[in-house]
Amino acid sequence: MHTATLNTPRTAQSAAPSTQALTPNEGVNTEPKLVLMSWAEWAATPKDYRLTSLYGRAGRWVMRAGPQGVTLYPVHITG
């Protein structure tokens, strides 16, 4: 088999912006909303669903079901 037949031709890419339509989630604030919890609610949350740090960030995080599946949300303890 010739190697020349394996090479696919490449076309030059233009610098024009894409005319593709935005998906429903693009352009929307995707920052997770803050979850307000009391100390009792935090203690009652199963350990499998809570974190005390995330990628070097201090704070509390909890897993909750969201529009795109299970997501991590930041937690604020109200008292």
C-alpha positions, 0 to 999 in steps of 0.5 A: 500500500502506498503511503500517498493514498493514506494522506488526506488533503487538508484545506485552509481554515478561514478566520471567519467566525462560526455561524453555528447557533448557540446551544441552550446552555451556552451564554448562560451563567454556568456557575453553580448556585450556592446551597444554604445548609444548617450544621444539622443538615451538613451533618446529616448529609451522607459522607459520599455526597460531601467534600471539604475541599475541591481542587485546592479550593477551601470550603464545603461542597455537596453533590446534588442532582442538577439539569445536566446530571449530578453536579458539585455545588458550594455550601454555605453553613447558615448556623 
